[in-house]
Amino acid sequence: MPRRILSTVLLTALTVTTALSAASPTADASTGPSRVVDVMTFNIHHAAGTDDVLSLDRIASVITSSGADIIGLQEVDNHYSERSEWTDEAAELAERTGFHVVFGANIDNDPPAGSTDRIQYGTAILSRYPIVASDNTHLFRSPDQEQRGLLHATIDVRGRQLDFYNTHLSASSQLDRQQQAEQIVDLIGSDDPAILTGDLNAEPDDPELKPLTTAYIDSWTAAGKGDGWTHPSEAPTKRIDFILGTDAVNPVRTRVLDNTPEASDHLPVISRIVLG
């Protein structure tokens, strides 16, 4: 083949290859190993605000305006009592946000007279991405303490599996929190990437949290600025709401959302995370 014709063929092939690569950059991004997700933890106080207004609409607005992809919610009622108008709050929030949802009942009592709905209270996980499996494990509880649990959802984040956990540790027993923290580390085991959200009812340096803060990356320590206080919402003095991750979880920006402090007695925390 003459040299000029050969050069033309090679140039044409190179041009076509370059054009194809430039036309489909998202294909490479969607099949690559990394994913970026915005994760939130939020104790919603059964949607009762500090102004004594019960409003799932307000909670849903906080979630949707944040841009969060996956949210761990604590203090969620499911046909629990008149305080939340006997509502299935997890299902209602899923409907308002358009997200997938799972609920974990830690209090689970027989229905009241005339009803078939069980009286339940616990935690929930909302996800923009499909939830392919879930389970809820009850944690250690002293006889005089309220039952707590670890809710687990396996989530398909654009072809990448993420194990997402959500919990709410004991409010009044340091011993229970210690036992629950150790149990959570055992339950998560070797899952990676895995994210744990929750109201831990203790501050970062409290000894009962050492099993968790030793085993996992604290998204606030890694990528937050300031004190990170979340409770009480209208004049916070404590950081008790956490987003923790395993080795393949890389927080790049973590912040407290304080634009609607009356929505709950806790402020939500959101972290942008790269699943590496």
C-alpha positions in Angstrom: 0.0 0.0 0.0 1.4 3.4 -0.9 2.6 5.4 2.2 0.1 8.3 1.6 -2.9 5.9 1.6 -1.6 4.0 4.7 -1.3 7.3 6.5 -4.8 8.3 5.6 -6.2 4.9 6.8 -4.4 5.2 10.1 -5.6 8.8 10.6 -9.2 7.9 9.9 -9.1 5.0 12.3 -7.6 7.3 15.0 -10.3 9.9 14.4 -13.1 7.3 14.7 -11.6 5.9 17.9 -11.2 9.3 19.5 -14.8 10.3 18.5 -16.2 7.2 20.0 -14.3 7.7 23.3 -15.4 11.3 23.5 -19.1 10.4 22.8 -19.4 8.0 25.7 -17.6 9.2 28.8 -20.4 8.3 31.2 -20.2 4.7 30.2 -16.7 4.4 31.6 -17.8 6.3 34.8 -20.8 4.1 35.4 -18.8 0.8 35.1 -15.7 2.0 37.0 -15.0 0.9 40.6 -15.8 4.2 42.3 -19.2 5.6 43.2 -20.1 8.9 44.9 -23.1 9.0 47.3 -24.5 11.6 49.7 -25.4 9.9 52.9 -27.5 11.4 55.8 -28.2 10.4 59.4 -31.3 12.0 61.0 -33.1 11.4 64.2 -36.6 12.6 63.3 -38.2 12.4 66.8 -41.3 10.7 65.2 -41.6 13.9 63.0 -42.6 16.0 66.1 -40.7 19.3 65.9 -39.4 21.5 68.7 -42.4 23.7 68.0 -44.7 20.8 68.9 -45.9 20.5 65.3 -46.1 17.0 63.9 -45.0 17.2 60.2 -43.8 14.5 57.9 -43.9 17.0 55.1 -41.3 19.0 56.9 -39.0 16.0 57.5 -39.4 15.0 53.8 -38.5 18.6 52.7 -35.3 18.4 54.8 -34.4 15.2 53.1 -35.2 16.1 49.5 -33.6 19.6 49.7 -30.4 18.1 51.1 -29.8 16.1 48.0 -29.0 13.0 50.1 -29.1 9.6 48.3 -29.3 7.3 51.3 -30.6 8.3 54.7 -30.6 6.5 58.0 -33.5 7.6 60.2 -34.0 7.0 63.9 -37.1 7.3 66.1 -39.5 6.3 63.4 -43.1 5.3 64.4 -45.2 2.7 62.6 -48.8 2.8 63.8 -47.3 3.5 67.2 -49.7 5.8 68.9 -51.8 9.0 68.8 -48.5 11.0 69.1 -47.8 10.3 65.4 -51.5 9.8 64.4 -51.0 6.0 64.1 -49.1 6.6 60.8 -46.7 4.3 59.1 -44.0 7.0 59.0 -41.4 5.1 56.9 -43.9 4.3 54.2 -45.2 7.9 54.2 -41.7 9.4 53.9 -40.9 7.0 51.1 -44.0 8.1 49.2 -43.1 11.8 49.7 -39.5 11.4 48.6 -39.9 8.8 45.9 -37.3 6.6 47.6 -37.0 2.9 48.4 -37.5 2.1 52.1 -37.0 -0.5 54.8 -38.1 -0.4 58.4 -36.7 -2.1 61.4 -39.1 -2.6 64.4 -37.3 -2.6 67.8 -40.5 -2.2 69.7 -43.1 -4.5 68.3 -46.4 -4.9 70.2 -49.7 -6.5 69.4 -52.3 -4.3 67.6 -54.8 -2.3 69.7 -58.4 -3.4 69.9 -60.1 -3.1 66.5 -56.9 -2.8 64.5 -54.7 -5.2 62.6 -51.6 -2.9 62.6 -48.9 -3.8 65.0 -47.6 -1.1 67.3 -44.0 -0.5 66.2 -41.1 1.9 66.7 -37.6 1.7 65.4 -35.4 2.8 62.5 -35.6 3.1 58.8 -33.4 3.5 55.7 -34.4 5.5 52.7 -32.5 5.0 49.4 -32.5 6.6 46.0 -31.0 3.3 44.8 -32.6 -0.1 44.9 -32.6 -2.0 48.2 -32.0 -5.7 47.2 -32.0 -7.2 50.7 -32.5 -6.1 54.4 -32.6 -7.4 57.9 -32.9 -6.0 61.4 -31.0 -7.5 64.4 -31.9 -6.7 68.0 -29.0 -5.6 70.1 -27.9 -6.3 73.7 -30.4 -4.9 76.2 -30.3 -4.7 80.0 -33.7 -5.7 81.5 -34.7 -2.1 82.3 -33.7 -0.7 79.0 -35.5 -0.1 75.7 -34.8 -2.5 72.9 -32.4 -1.2 70.2 -31.4 -2.7 66.9 -29.1 -2.7 63.9 -31.0 -2.2 60.6 -29.0 -3.5 57.5 -29.8 -2.8 53.8 -27.9 -4.1 50.9 -28.1 -1.4 48.2 -27.2 -1.5 44.5 -25.4 1.8 43.9 -25.2 1.8 40.1 -23.9 -1.7 40.0 -21.8 -1.5 43.1 -23.0 -3.3 46.3 -23.1 -1.2 49.5 -23.9 -2.5 52.9 -25.7 0.2 54.7 -26.4 0.0 58.5 -28.4 2.2 60.8 -28.7 2.2 64.6 -29.9 4.1 67.7 -27.9 3.2 70.8 -29.3 3.1 74.3 -30.2 6.6 75.7 -29.5 6.0 79.4 -27.1 3.1 79.8 -23.4 3.4 79.2 -23.0 -0.4 79.7 -25.6 -1.1 77.0 -24.0 1.3 74.6 -20.7 -0.4 75.1 -22.2 -3.9 74.5 -24.1 -2.6 71.5 -21.1 -1.0 69.9 -19.1 -4.3 70.2 -22.0 -6.3 68.8 -22.3 -3.9 65.8 -18.6 -4.4 64.9 -19.2 -8.2 65.0 -22.3 -7.9 62.9 -20.8 -5.7 60.2 -17.8 -8.0 60.2 -15.8 -7.9 56.9 -18.4 -6.0 54.9 -16.6 -3.4 52.8 -17.7 -0.9 51.6 -20.1 -0.5 54.6 -21.5 2.6 56.1 -23.0 2.9 59.6 -25.3 5.8 60.5 -26.9 6.5 63.8 -27.8 8.4 66.9 -25.2 6.9 69.2 -26.2 8.8 72.3 -22.6 9.4 73.2 -19.8 11.8 72.1 -16.8 10.9 70.1 -14.4 10.5 73.0 -16.7 8.6 75.3 -15.2 5.2 76.1 -18.2 3.2 75.1 -17.9 4.3 71.5 -14.2 3.1 71.2 -15.1 -0.2 69.4 -16.8 1.9 66.7 -14.3 4.8 66.4 -11.4 2.3 66.4 -12.9 0.1 63.7 -14.3 2.7 61.3 -13.6 6.1 59.7 -15.5 8.9 61.4 -16.8 11.1 58.5 -16.8 14.2 60.6 -13.2 13.7 61.7 -12.2 13.0 58.2 -14.0 15.7 56.3 -16.0 18.0 58.7 -15.2 21.5 59.9 -16.1 22.9 63.3 -17.6 21.0 66.2 -20.3 19.1 64.4 -22.8 19.5 67.2 -26.2 18.1 66.5 -28.2 18.0 69.8 -30.3 19.7 70.9 -31.2 21.1 67.5 -32.0 24.7 68.4 -28.9 25.3 70.5 -26.6 22.2 70.0 -23.9 21.3 72.5 -23.1 17.7 71.6 -22.0 15.6 68.6 -24.0 12.3 69.0 -25.1 11.7 65.4 -22.5 9.8 63.3 -21.7 8.6 59.9 -19.0 5.9 60.0 -17.4 3.9 57.3 -15.1 1.0 56.5 -11.8 1.2 54.7 -13.3 1.6 51.2 -15.5 4.5 52.3 -13.8 7.9 51.7 -15.6 11.0 53.1 -14.8 14.2 51.1 -17.2 16.6 52.7 -19.3 16.4 55.9 -21.6 19.0 57.3 -24.5 19.6 59.8 -27.7 20.9 58.2 -29.1 23.6 60.5 -31.5 25.4 58.2 -34.6 23.8 59.7 -33.7 23.3 63.4 -37.3 23.1 64.5 -38.1 20.0 62.4 -36.7 17.7 65.1 -34.7 17.8 68.3 -31.7 16.6 66.4 -29.9 18.2 63.4 -29.2 15.9 60.4 -25.6 15.2 59.3 -24.8 14.7 55.6 -21.5 13.4 54.1 -20.4 13.1 50.5 -18.6 9.8 50.2 -16.6 8.1 47.5 -16.9 4.3 47.6 -13.4 3.5 46.4 
